[in-house]
Amino acid sequence: MNSDLIIIGAGPGGYEMAAEAAQHGLQVVIVEKNEAGGTCLNRGCIPTKALCRNAEVVNLLKEADKWGVKVDSISLDYSIAFARKNEVVAQLREGVEMLMKQPGITYVNGEASFVDAHTISVGDEMYTANNIVIATGSAPRGLPIEGAELAMTSDDILAMDTLPKSLCIVGGGVIGMEFAAIFNSFGVEVSVVEFCKEILPPFDKDIAKRLKTVLSKRGINIMTQAAVNGIHHIEDGQLEITFEQKGKAKSVVAEKVLMSVGRQAVLTKGLDAAGVNVGRRGIEVDDNMMTNVAGIYAIGDVNGRMMLAHAASAQGTRALHHILGKDDSIKLDIVPSAVFTTPELSMVGLTEDQCSEKEMDVTVKKSFFRSNGKAVSMGETDGLIKMIVCNETRKIVGCHICGAHAADLIQEVVTAMNTGSTVDAIASAIHGHPTLSEVVMATAKQF
């Protein structure tokens, strides 16, 4: 079958690109070997956010007594949260499947393999196109340690419909900390073992420290600068996780272990036949997402540039525009990211340490949620915004938030950075009252 465009992978980058390409009149074949929606929808962003919401409700019930509200009982029935998570995923997956039925799109379920630079096979069928986009995403990565096979992946833990009494999470990154917060809310005894000096290594250290303090107060045992070296079965079906921390041998015991130390690119079969170069982090691409082979592109996690669903979508748009010969103003270096713990974290741009390493002339200011009327009324006063501004241009080069709705609040700063606005534009803009966005304004006004 001949088409204008073949997309391998129906995650956010793939299916959104397919829909946009069809709207431009292209005939598109999109191939997916698992479920429509990819990892994000089925085994990542969406199911974890559904669980986060249930965990948030449980936390509110636990706090009710402080507000004078009497709650007879608190339901910690995880089966309810699990069922709701599946319903949310199924509803959104159905939406993606309907989107893939629009005119101009041929949806193929199966595993693609390159035959040559313009041809793929799916089972016994052959498909050809001048342009092929690889959007196959990523999979959980493990550590080369003794007993690694005893640990669960994030895929495994999302498929688990009952909770263990105790859980040790190896890795304090985004995925690890989200699961730590979720299962702690449901009464699981949670430990986190992180190799780096702080949890959430990509985030600003002040923000990461603040979250660590909050979660530690809730009973999560967080151990940093700890190198895990083994997982072993012990009595009563428990697992012992051994690690070295600051030169001392230590261990923690748990019923289950989650390995959460990052993800690795899922590579399409036959890349050698197509002549595509693969680097240490994934498929190598240029700024238009094109590989070393003309007409073959790679977007999203598979190229290892930034493993975020919205980054994959933006990269898909960039690749499509290159195919269509169109220019765009997408700034792929200004991408927000978030952690959906309670409180939430978000960030965009550079951290304070990165600015120091680059010897940039910047000013840093902070504001706190405890002085914001909306945050006080919500009972969400444990929050902080940290903004970094270039002294010469007065443009924002980084912003980091810990607090309620941080993932939403960061978008105002992202828009300002994308449009080249100065910090003064945020400071002078009228913000609604009472809203959490006033904390962003209050920070900007300090400059």
Secondary structure, DSSP 8 states (H G I E B T S, - for coil): -EEEEEEE--SHHHHHHHHHHHHTT--EEEEESS-TTHHHHHHSHHHHHHHHHHHHHHHHHHHGGGGT---S-----HHHHHHHHHHHHHHHHHHHHHHTTSTTEEEEES-EEEEETTEEEETTEEEEEEEEEE---EEE----SBTGGGSB-HHHHHT--S--SEEEEE--SHHHHHHHHHHHHTT-EEEEE-SSSSSSTTS-HHHHHHHHHHHHHTT-EEE-SEEEEEEEE-GGG-EEEEEEETTEEEEEEESEEEE-S-EEE---BTHHHHT--B-SSSB---TTSB-SSTTEEE-GGGG-S---HHHHHHHHHHHHHHHHT------TT---EEE-SSSEEEEEE--HHHHHHTT--EEEEEEEGGG-HHHHHHT----EEEEEEETTT-BEEEEEEEETTHHHHHHHHHHHHHHT-BHHHHHHS---TT-THHHHHHHHHT-
